[in-house]
């Protein structure tokens, strides 16, 4: 990271000192912002990121020692360097105890200022990295989060092991909810980049006008409202990994900029005149057919081939049903622990429900269903009634055939299929099927008689 992308905030009411510090810092390539009061300094700190604050101990509206605590409450990673013309050992000790990183005495000399700032920047960087590592310490992003025993998933694990510790760009393809970000994290945390940041961004979840500034950052004054500079995600992930989810939604104009980052490791933040160089591995993901998007002119062919060096395909949950109960049990333990409930198992009809469902929302939908059931359960077993109702109805193609029938016949046909599906899930248990349908047991028995349906034929 070059000096020009490190922001220094000067909080001092002495204009001559501010001018001196600005000259020293800007000459060295830093960006320096000035505030004359403590209140202005806190506002400026909110407007833009700063890694180091040069703070005068005597301000018009507050005392420096009091302001140190407020600065760290607002931005914990900032290194505060206290400046005063009334230096005593006692004051220095108080400043350090209050959270100051270093202490400078007036008159100020360029060499001592630059040394203190350089050390402060390193301190800020280490604090930021330590916080990131602490946040991820309890989240094991190896293969532990990819719960599976099915053959296609085990084959995918082997591929991840082979590509993880390389610099190769990876494209993860799969339907929504299959766990593409978990795969990307597994690649990152099993690579030599694991000590640096893993920075995910959903390209489809950010307005096109903001996506460029999020990815590549901007300089102060780059556009209306840019009162300070901001690092982009690529710069934050230097030496680490950027995960670009929904890459197919990225505008063509940004695809050009991304291609250059992949090829040369260089980009320009908005409003910058000097390039930024980064060492970042890119993992992209999509649930779209990018080849079709290339043919339609919606995605650059050169970028597609640059991203698609290694392709990891995530199978949908319906194609690996042997993983369903393994995943469901994992989610049961997770949410039972979170909600401090003693839930240990699934009722047989719940297992049947989980196994028979196609789960179009994949692992994400299954997880939501189990969380829903755990939330409603008051006992040790997850019963069928604890789960949300999930598409227990005729398939779309079957419904289309009913259009040719009179309304009463179509309704009867639908009810027969609906009741049969309920009995299939409950293993022929009429009472539970009636509960799921929201009708009295006697009413359901009458319908079974009218439709000639035997509940015993569904018994397991």
C-alpha positions, -999 to +999 in steps of 0.1 A: +000+000+000+015+034-010+016+063+014-008+083-007-036+060+004-030+065+041-052+092+057-040+113+085-063+135+105-048+166+123-069+180+152-053+213+163-065+249+166-031+264+159-032+272+121+006+275+118+011+240+133-016+226+110+000+241+079+034+227+090+021+192+096+002+192+063+033+203+044+054+175+061+028+148+055+017+157+019+054+160+008+058+125+021+028+113+001+002+111+027-033+127+026-038+151+055-071+166+067-074+193+094-099+200+121-097+229+145-119+215+173-126+182+189-162+182+176-150+189+141-124+162+144-150+136+154-172+147+125-143+144+100-134+110+114-170+099+105-168+113+070-136+095+060-113+067+071-082+078+090-055+055+102-037+080+123-049+111+143-024+138+153-041+154+183-033+186+202-038+182+239-054+217+243-084+224+221-110+252+224-139+228+232-123+199+250-092+185+266-071+160+245-072+132+270-110+132+270-111+132+232-089+101+229-116+079+243-142+093+220-120+088+190-115+051+199-152+046+205-158+058+170-129+041+153-110+015+174-082+009+150-070+045+148-035+053+162-037+085+182-005+106+184-007+133+210+010+167+204+016+193+230+039+222+239+035+215+276+053+182+278+058+165+311+064+129+318+031+129+338+011+142+309+027+117+285+019+088+309-017+100+312-020+102+274-007+067+269-030+053+296-059+070+279-051+051+247-027+073+228-002+054+208+027+079+208+036+114+221+053+143+203+065+176+218+065+210+201+085+223+183+079+196+157+105+183+133+097+165+100+118+134+109+102+128+143+067+134+129+072+110+099+087+083+121+057+086+146+032+085+117+048+055+100+048+036+133+012+046+139+002+034+105+018+000+112+001-001+146-033+007+129-028-020+103-019-046+129-050-037+150-072-040+120-058-074+110-060-087+146-096-077+148-103-095+115-086-127+127-105-126+160-138-122+142-130-153+121-114-173+148-147-190+158-158-195+122-140-226+108-140-220+071-122-252+060-142-281+048-161-283+082-188-259+069-193-280+037-214-308+051-215-337+027-209-374+020-223-376-015-200-385-044-203-352-063-195-332-032-165-354-022-151-350-058-156-312-054-136-313-021-107-330-039-107-302-065-107-275-038-077-292-022-058-291-055-065-255-064-066-239-029-029-231-025-024-217-060-029-183-074-054-195-101-086-177-105-117-198-097-153-197-110-179-213-087-211-222-105-243-234-088-279-225-081-289-200-054-285-214-019-261-242-028-232-226-008-210-209-033-195-185-007-187-214+016-167-230-013-149-197-019-141-195+018-128-231+018-105-222-010-092-191+008-088-206+042-069-236+028-045-214+009-013-195+019-035-163+018-055-174+049-038-149+072-050-120+050-086-109+044-113-127+026-136-099+013-169-109-002-192-087-023-225-094-040-223-076-073-260-079-078-268-065-044-252-031-050-265-004-074-245+000-105-236+036-097-220+025-063-204-008-073-173+008-088-165+029-057-171-002-035-147-023-055-120+002-063-125+031-038-124+068-044-104+100-036-117+130-018-136+153-042-141+125-068-178+132-069-204+152-051-205+141-015-170+125-015-158+145+015-131+120+022-112+092+006-122+056+009-104+023+002-121-001-021-126-038-014-097-048-037-073-026-017-087-040+016-081-075+004-044-069-006-025-102-002-059-119+004-090-129-016-119-111-032-151-131-037-173-116-064-207-132-061-233-128-089-205-118-113-228-121-142-246-089-131-215-067-133-219-039-158-197-041-190-178-009-181-167-024-148-158-057-165-130-039-183-116-025-151-118-059-134-100-076-164-071-052-159-069-060-122-068-097-130-041-092-157-019-066-142-029-062-105-035-024-111-065-001-109-073+036-104-097+046-076-123+071-087-107+105-089-071+092-085-043+102-108-019+075-095-026+037-099-029+013-070-011-020-072-026-050-053-019-087-050-054-103-048-068-136-057-102-135-073-129-161-068-161-154-088-195-171-085-226-172-106-260-189-109-262-178-145-250-193-178-221-171-185-214-187-219-249-177-229-243-142-215-211-139-236-230-149-268-257-123-259-231-096-256-238-091-219-205-105-206-170-099-220-155-131-235-120-122-225-131-117-189-150-150-189-120-170-200-098-151-175-122-160-146-130-195-158-095-210-153-107-235-128-145-242-126-161-256-095-197-268-100-219-271-070-247-297-074-282-287-062-295-304-031-321-325-051-291-342-068-275-352-035-303-363-013-280-384+008-267-351+022-301-338+033-303-354+068-266-348+074-272-311+068-305-310+087-288-326+117-260-300+115-285-272+115-305-288+143-275-288+165-266-252+155-300-236+162-307-257+192-275-244+208-282-208+197-317-209+212-305-230+243-330-258+236-326-295+243-337-308+209-320-340+198-338-356+169-364-356+141-397-374+141-400-401+114-426-381+094-402-351+096-374-371+081-398-382+054-408-346+047-372-335+045-361-363+023-390-360-002-388-322-007-369-310-038-356-279-019-355-255-049-339-230-025-312-256-018-292-256+014-303-221+024-339-232+022-333-264+042-315-244+069-343-219+071-368-247+075-349-264+103-344-230+121-382-225+118-389-259+133-364-254+162-379-220+170-414-235+172-404-267+190-409-270+228-398-306+231-368-328+224-381-339+189-388-319+158-423-328+147-437-324+113-460-296+124-430-275+134-419-272+098-432-246+074-455-259+046-434-264+015-451-267-019-474-297-010-493-294-042-495-306-078-465-299-101-469-270-126-471-294-156-499-313-138-518-281-131-516-272-168-535-304-176-563-294-153-571-263-173-591-285-197-613-297-168-645-281-154-638-262-122-653-289-098-634-317-115-601-297-114-607-288-078-613-325-069-582-336-088-561-311-070-575-321-036-568-357-043-532-350-052-529-326-022-542-351+003-521-379-012-490-358-008-499-351+029-504-388+036-472-396+018-453-372+040-470-384+072-467-421+064-505-424+063-511-407+096-545-391+091-544-370+123-511-353+113-522-349+077-554-331+089-532-308+111-510-299+082-541-292+060-557-272+088-590-291+088-607-314+113-597-351+112-633-361+106-635-338+075-603-354+061-617-389+066-648-379+047-627-367+018-606-399+019-639-419+015-652-396-012-620-399-032-615-436-026-581-430-009-568-455+016-545-441+043-531-476+048-515-476+014-492-448+026-481-465+058-444-473+061 
